[in-house]
């Protein structure tokens, strides 16, 4: 029997990409799953796919504090407890800082950082009670600033620091705190990335076929939760980037710039 059998797992941003892969995987292992997203139609399709299974959907914009509170309250009302919270909802951006409008940066921070803070704040008493796990899907961009992704990197640096503080504060409670840093992964996050004005770009020039699949990423996350790890960095490129930035930062500057600039233009 899976260790996740009958556990209550909360996953934000579960209608696409890594979030949906996590919903699929946890349900297949017997967990009770609650997920949220902004698009009701996608959530309804997900619920229809798993009709008759213990899946709760909730339309939620995680950048809104009250909506996060309502989501967590709905989970506790329906399932009575929370064992695992996975802060997965996120948004990216692709624009040079010199071009970006500040509202676009705020929007990225509101979703990626504050969305995790809000959901964790309201779920925390239940997780402490169950001695469960708090998980945040961060990024290699939370270890190394990436050109054209200033708001995204800032939000992930903030997320990593906040999670580290939370882990230390909860050290003697039995709660495990884990942050996951995928490298390049097949995900809708790039297609929904914001431009300099805060509008969705809707396209990416990166080769999705060369990236880790969302299903494989979800498998790594579940394994880390099962083993109650502290943090994981995924993909060889991701591990290399973190290593080089820690020990050879000047070289990392050059290599990262070369990767994200082709013929003098920012790769989007």
N, C-alpha and C positions, 0 to 999 in steps of 0.2 A: 504493500500500500504506500502511496506517495506521502511524503511528509506534508504536502500541501492539501491533502484530502480534508475537506470540511473547513479549511481555513478561510477567513474572510479577507479578500484581497481587493484593495482599492487602487485603481489605475487611472490617472488623469490622462486625457488625450488618447483615448482608446479606440478611436474610429479609424485611424490610419497608422501606417508605418510600424515602428517599434511597439507602440501602445497596443495596436490591434494584434500584433504577434504575441504580445504578453497575455492579452485576453484569451486568445486561442489556446495558448499553452497551459495557462492556469486552469481553465475550464476542463481541458483534457486530462488534468491530473486531479480532478475532483474538488477543486476549490470553488467557493462562492465568490463571485466577482461583481464588483460595482465599478462602472466607468462613466466618464463624463466627456463632453466635447461641446463645441459651439454649434455644430451642424446636426440638427435633429434628424434629418433624413438619413444621414450616415449611421447615426446611432440606432435608428429604427431598423435599418437593414441588418445591422449587427445583431440586434435582438431577434429579428426574424430568422436569421441564420442559426441561432441557438435557442429556438423556441423550446420551452419545456425544461431548460437548464437554469441553474441559479445565477442569472445575470440581471443586474439592475442597471438601467441607463438613466442618465440625468443630464439635461441640457444645461451646460455651465460654461461661462466665460471665466477662466481662473484668474484673470486680472481684476475681477470684481470680488471684493471681500465678502459681501453678503451672499453672493451666489456660491462661493466656496463653502460658507457656513451652512447654507441650505443643502448642499450636496452631502456633506459629511453627516448632517442631521438625518438625512434620508437614508443613508447607509446604516446608521445605528438603529434607526426605527425599523428597517426591514430585516437586518441580519443580527442586531443585538450586540455586535462587537466589531472590532477591527484588529486583525492580526498583522497585516502588511499594508503599508501605504507606499505606492510608487508614484512619485512626482515626475511624470513623463511629459506632460504637455509643454510644448515649447515652440518658439518661432525664431527664425533666423533673419539676417539682413545682409545685403550685399551693396555697399556704397562706401566711397571714400569719406572719411570724417570731414574733409573740407567741403564736401557737397551735401552732406546729410542734414536734414532738418531735425532739430532737437526733439520734436514730438515723436519721430520715428525711433530714436534711442529710448525714450521713455516707454514707448509701447513694448519694445523688446524686453526692457527691464521689468515692466509690470507683469508680463506673462511668465518669463523664465525665472525670475527671482521671486517677486511678490506672490505669484501663483502658488509656488511651492511653500512659501512662508504661511500663507493663509490656510491652505489645506492641512498643513502639519499642525498649525496652532490649534485648530478645532478637532483634529483627530488625536492629538497627543494624549489626553487622559485615557482614551480607550486603548491606545497602543501601550502605554505604561501598564495598564491593568492586565493586558494579555502578554506582557513582556515580548512584544513583537518586534517588527522591523520597520524602519523608515528608510526609504530608498529614493534617491534623486538621480535622474538621468542628466548628467552634466555633459562634458565634452573635453576633448583634448584642448579646445579653445579656452578652457578654464585653467590650463597650465601655461599656455603659450598664446599671446596675442596674435591674431591673424589679420593681415591687411584686408580692408574692405569689410571687416566684420567687427568693428570696434564695439558696437552695442552688444553684439552677441558674446564676444569675449568678455566684456565687462560683466554681463549678467552671469556668465558661468564662473568667472573668478569669484564673484560675490556669493554664488551658490556654494562653491567649494569651501570658502571660508566660513560661511554660516553653518554648513553641515559639520565641519570640523569642530566648531564651537559646540554645536548641539550634541555631538558624539561625546565630547568631554563632559558636558553637563549631565548627560544621562548614563555615564560610565557605570554607576553602581545600581542602576534600575533594572537591569536585565534586558533593556532595549538595545537592539543592534542598529547602528547608523551606517549606511553604505552609500557611497556615491560612485556612479558608473560613468566612465569617460569613453564613449565609442569614438573610433576614428571615423573615416568616411563610411557611411552605412546607407543602403538603399532606404530612402525615407521620403515622405511627402514634405518634409521640413524645408528642403531646398526649393521645391516648386512654390511653396507658400511664403518664401523669403520676401522681406520687404525691400523696396528700393529706397532711394534717398528721401523720398517724400512720404514714406510709410505705406506705400501701396504694394500689393502682391505682384511680384515679378512674373510668376507663372511659368518660368522656364529656367533651365540650368544648362551650362555648357559642359558640365562634368559627366564622365562616363559612369553611369550607374552600374553597368555590368561588371566593372572592376572592383566594386565595393562589396563589403560584407552584407549579407541579406539581413532583413529585419528579423526573420525567424532564427537565424544563427545568433544574432545579437541578443534576442530574447532568451535563448538557451543559456548563454553565458550569464545573463543577469539572474536567471532562476538558480543556476548553480552557485553563484556568489551569495544569493540570499540563503540558500540551503546550508552553505558552509559558514554563514554569518561573517563574511569578509568585511574588511574596512573599506577598500576601494579597489576597482579594477580599471585598467586601461586596455582597450581593445584595438586590434589590428597591429600588424608589424610597423606600419607607418606611424601609427599613434604612439606606440612604445618608443620608437626611434626619436620622434619629435620631443617627447617628454624628457628622454635621456639627454639628448643634445642640448636642449634648452637649460637643463640643470647644470651640466658640466662644461658645455662649450657654447655659451649664449651668443657670442659674437658670430660664430659659425652658423648657429641656428637662425640668426637674423638674415644672413645671406641666403641660406637654403630655403627658408620660408618665403622670402621675397621672390626668389627665382621660381618657386612652385606656383605662386599666385599671380605672377606677372608673365604674360606671354607676348612677345614683340612689343613690350612697353605698355600693354593694356592689362587691366585687372581682370582676372578670370572670374566669371560669374556663374 
